[in-house]
Amino acid sequence: MISLLYAMDHARVIGYKNDLPWRLPNDLKFFKRLTTSHCVIMGRKTFESMNGPLPNRKNVILTRDEEYHPEGCEVIHSIDTIVDWSKANPEEEYFVIGGGDIFEQILPFSDRMYMTLIDEEFPGDTYFPMFDESEWSLTRKEKGEKNEKNPYDYYFIQYDRKSGRK
């Protein structure tokens, strides 16, 4: 199963200057809980915005750069590789975690989306692509806890594709 995992604001912003434009620790805990012991797939810029590979996960970087081989990561060069993996291992959940170009390319092949929708608008330069909501079922929506450390209203939302992917 190919799952997209992302947080966005009302304007679909998912990033700004190669970073998250907000601090929301509960979203990071949600991310960690979902992805630990699974495969996370990201673009080169997303990987470089982090402090190295995510622990206790298989880290895969999708890049066109044939010379790029960071330590502790597997490198692939095509969306087709992810699709092939998911077909060969349908019981495994592969988490695509960014960035915007990767989301746009993999969206037609995805089975599930985990979205943290933040009820704010932030400056941004990277956006989640538009998608046809008629192809997806809303299967979960839970309001996150707003507090001193998590100062925004936000929702954990899950969409599952209604029919088979492309």
C-alpha positions in Angstrom: 0.0 0.0 0.0 1.3 3.5 -0.9 0.3 6.1 1.7 1.0 9.8 1.6 1.7 11.4 4.9 1.8 15.2 5.2 0.6 18.3 7.1 -0.8 21.3 5.3 -2.6 24.6 6.0 -5.8 25.8 4.3 -3.8 27.1 1.3 -2.3 23.7 0.8 1.1 24.9 2.0 3.4 22.0 3.1 6.7 23.7 3.2 8.6 27.0 3.2 12.3 27.4 2.5 12.9 23.6 2.7 11.3 23.4 6.2 7.9 23.2 7.9 6.5 26.7 8.4 5.0 25.7 11.8 5.9 23.8 15.0 3.3 21.2 15.9 4.9 18.5 18.2 1.7 16.4 18.3 1.9 16.1 14.5 5.5 14.9 14.8 4.4 12.3 17.3 1.7 11.1 15.0 4.2 10.9 12.1 6.6 8.9 14.3 3.9 6.5 15.5 2.7 5.8 11.9 6.1 5.4 10.3 8.3 3.6 12.9 9.4 0.2 11.5 8.1 1.1 8.0 9.6 2.4 4.9 9.6 6.2 4.4 10.2 7.6 0.9 11.1 11.2 0.2 12.8 13.4 -2.3 16.4 14.6 -1.9 15.4 18.1 -0.7 13.1 16.6 2.0 15.9 14.3 3.1 18.4 17.2 3.2 16.1 19.3 5.4 16.4 16.6 8.1 19.3 15.7 10.4 20.1 12.5 8.6 18.0 9.3 8.2 15.0 8.8 10.4 15.7 6.2 13.0 14.0 2.8 13.1 12.7 3.2 9.6 13.9 2.2 6.1 14.8 5.5 4.5 14.4 5.7 0.7 15.4 8.8 -1.3 13.9 9.4 -4.7 16.2 11.5 -6.9 17.3 11.9 -10.5 20.9 12.3 -9.3 22.7 9.0 -10.1 25.6 10.1 -7.9 23.6 10.7 -4.7 24.1 8.0 -2.0 23.8 9.3 1.6 24.8 6.9 4.3 22.0 4.9 5.9 19.6 5.3 2.9 18.5 3.5 -0.2 18.3 5.6 -3.3 15.9 5.0 -6.2 15.3 7.0 -9.4 11.8 6.3 -10.4 8.2 6.4 -9.1 7.8 3.0 -10.8 10.0 1.4 -8.2 7.6 2.4 -5.4 4.6 1.1 -7.4 6.5 -2.2 -8.1 7.3 -2.6 -4.4 3.7 -2.0 -3.4 2.5 -4.6 -5.9 5.1 -7.1 -4.8 4.4 -6.5 -1.1 0.7 -5.4 -0.8 0.7 -6.0 3.0 3.5 -3.5 3.5 2.6 0.2 3.9 5.1 2.5 2.1 4.9 6.1 3.5 5.7 8.9 1.0 6.6 11.9 3.1 7.5 14.7 0.6 8.1 16.9 -1.1 5.6 18.5 -3.3 6.9 17.2 -6.6 7.1 13.6 -5.3 3.5 13.9 -3.9 2.3 15.1 -7.3 3.9 12.2 -9.2 2.8 9.4 -6.8 -0.7 10.7 -6.0 -2.3 8.7 -8.9 -0.8 5.5 -7.6 -1.6 6.1 -3.9 -4.0 4.1 -1.8 -4.2 6.2 1.4 -3.6 9.8 2.5 -2.8 10.8 6.1 -3.3 14.6 6.3 -2.8 16.8 9.3 -4.9 19.9 8.3 -3.8 23.0 10.2 -6.5 25.6 10.6 -4.2 28.5 9.8 -2.4 30.0 6.8 1.4 30.2 6.6 3.9 31.6 4.2 4.9 28.8 1.8 6.7 27.8 -1.4 5.8 24.1 -1.5 2.2 22.9 -1.9 0.3 19.7 -1.7 -1.3 19.0 -5.2 -5.0 19.3 -5.8 -6.8 15.9 -5.9 -10.2 14.8 -6.9 -12.1 14.3 -3.6 -14.7 12.1 -5.4 -12.0 9.4 -5.8 -11.4 9.3 -2.0 -13.4 8.3 1.1 -12.9 10.2 4.3 -12.3 7.4 6.8 -11.1 9.3 9.8 -11.1 12.8 11.2 -10.0 13.6 14.7 -9.4 17.0 16.2 -5.9 17.4 17.6 -5.2 18.8 21.1 -4.5 22.5 21.1 -2.2 23.6 23.9 0.9 25.7 24.7 3.1 23.5 22.6 0.5 22.9 19.8 -0.9 26.4 19.4 -3.1 25.8 16.3 -6.4 24.1 15.7 -5.6 21.0 13.6 -7.2 17.7 12.5 -5.8 14.3 11.7 -7.6 13.2 8.6 -7.4 9.9 6.7 -8.6 9.4 3.1 -8.7 5.9 1.4 -9.0 5.6 -2.3 -12.5 4.4 -3.2 -11.5 2.2 -6.1 -8.3 0.7 -7.4 -5.5 3.0 -8.2 -4.1 3.6 -11.6 
